[in-house]
Amino acid sequence: MQVACPTTHDYGVLRPQADSYPDQIEVAIHALLDEGVDAGRRALALIAYPPRLIARRPALARELMCRIFHRDHFCCRYCGGRTILTSVMELIGELYPEIFPFHTNWKGGVTHPAVIGRSAIIDHLVPGAMGGSWRDPENLMTACWPCNAIKADYELEQLGWELQPVTTDEGWDGLTCYYRSLWEMAGRPKPTFHEAWMAALEASKPRPETDLRDA
């Protein structure tokens, strides 16, 4: 089942097609077959991607993630759609597993589509694989999971996307205002996990003259 979130742009397709790889690879194949290995190499050099060692993606602190979510008012910076903190939906799954199933690994058939379509994700505007900073707040954006999955290691220009401005709708908080109440109603499951998220949300609430880099 295809899951999409509301968007202010008509992306047209769910797979990026802004590159010219099919044509360039075909040209390289023709050069190879018609003129030999060296000609094929010269044609392929236009899209060369030499093997490289990419540093392992570092984990982001919960508080930094929450600061980014708060900054963006839990709205996807690529499509403008509202996102929801995943652990909040996990608690709804605890309360109503028969109609709102939740699986930690988002296993198909036992995960509600809302979890896949609306989970708040931290995405790197300039992918780390392309040299972007892994932890600089200016390179960290709130994204819905579908946009995050489509973007992958592409840059916005390659997709024809534009970064959406931070929404002025400060009333949306990813349903985190209900977090503690839901947790208590669900019987306080996984206390270490959920209390850590609640503490991070509280510590990361916007305050005057707070620098995101302090997280």
N, C-alpha and C positions, 0 to 999 in steps of 0.2 A: 504494500500500500504506500502510495506517495504521500508524504507529509510536507506541507508547505506552511509558512507563516505569512501573515499579511505583509505586504511590501509597498513601499512608495515608488519602486522602480519595476519596470517590466523586464525582468531578466530573460524572459523568453524560454530558456532551457535550464535544466538543473545541472548541466555539465558545462564547464567553461569551453567555449569554442572560439575564443578570440585569437588563438595562435594559428600559425600557418604550417604546423608540423606535417600534416598529411602531404601537402604539396612539396615541402622541402625534402621530405624523406623520399618521395617519389622521384624528384629530380636527382637525388643522390643515387638512387637505384639505377636510373637510366644512365647516369654518368658512369657508374661502375660497370654495367653490362655493355655499354657502347664503347667506352674509352679506357676502361681498366681500373685497377684498384686505386691508383693515385688520384685519378679524376673523381672517383667516388668519395675519396677522403676530402678533397678540396670542396666538393659540394656540401658534404656533411659538416664541414668546419663552420659553416654559417650558423649552425645550431649546436655547436660543440658544448658539451658539458663534461669536462674532465672529472674523473673520480676525485672525491675530496673527503677529508675526514671532518665530520660534523660533530661538534661537542654534544654530549648527551643533554637532552632537555632538562634543565633544573626544575625542581618542584617549586611552585609559588606558595608563599605563606598564605594561610587563609585570610589573615587580616589585609594583606595587599589585595587579594582577590576581591574581598568585600569592599575595599575602598574604591576599586575600579567600578564595581557594580553600583555603589552609591553615587559615584560621580556621574555615571551614565543613566542613573535612575532606572536600572535594570531593563534598559531598552537596547535592542541590537543596533550597533552602530553601522550595520550594513543594510538592513532592510527597514529599520525603524520599529520592528515588532516588539511587543512586550514579552519579557522573559520571566521565568519563575525559578527561584532557588530550588535546585533538584532535591535537596534534603527535605524541603517542605512537602513536595509531592510524595516523597518516600513515606512521610508520616500519614498522608491521606491514604496511601496504599496499605499501611498498617491498620488503619481504621476500616477500610472498605476493600479488602483484597479481592472480593468476588466481582466488583464492578470497576475498581481502579487498581489493577494489578501493578506491582512494582518489582523489578528484578534488579539487583545491584549491578549486573553487567548488561542490563537492558536487553535481556534475551527475548527474541521474537516470540510472540504468542502469550507472553506473561508480563508484558510491559505496556502500559497504557500509551497510546499515541501522543498524548499531551507531554509525557516525559521526554519523548524523542523530539517533538516539535517545539517545545517551549523551555527546555532546560537552559539556564544561563551558563555560558561558557566564557572563559577568558581566551581571547585570540590575539595573536601577534600581528599587528598591522603589516610590518615588514617581517616576513617569516625568519625565524632563527636560522633556518637552513640557507637563507640568502644573506645572512650577515646581520639581521635585525637583533636588537637587544632582547634578551630573554626576560629581563626584569624591569626595564625602564617603563614607568607608568605611561609615558607618552607613546610607547609602542604597544601598550596593552589596551584592548578594547573589549567591551561586552559584546557577545554575539549569541544568537540563538544557535542551537546545534545544527540545523540544516545549513545555515549560511557558513558556519564554521567548517562543516564537512565539504561543502562545495569549494570554499576558498582554498583549503589545504595549504600548499606551499606556493600559491600564486600571489602576486601583488595585485592591487586593485586595478591598475592600468591594464593588466593582462585579461581581466575579466570584464572590463568596461563598467566597473562599479565606481561609486563615489562614496566617500566616508560621510555618513550622516552626522549632522551636528547633534550635540547633546540636547535631548528633548527638554522643553520647558515644563513638561508635565511632571512636577515634583511629587505628585500624589501617588505615583506608582512605585512600590518598593519590593516588587517581586514576591508579594504576599508574606514577606518576612515579619510583618507586624503580628501575624497570627502564629508564628513559630512556636513560642513557648506554650501557648494554649493548646495547640495541636499535640505537642509532645506530651503534655500532661494528660490530655484526653486519651492518647494512645498508650498510656501506662508507663511513660518515661523509658522507652526502649533505647538501647545503645547509648547510655548516658555520656560516656567519654566522647563519643563522636558528635552527638548533637549539642552537648554543652560547649564543646570547642567551637562549633559553628556559631552558636548564639553569642558566645563571648567575642568572637571575631567581628560579628555584625555590630555589636554594641561599641566595641573599641574603634571601629572604623567609621562611625557616623560622622558626617561632615562637621567640621568645626572651623571657626574663623582662622584664616592664615595657616591652615594645616597643609603641609607639603606631603604629597603622596609618596615621595621618596623616603619619608621617614618610616614607612611600614617595613 
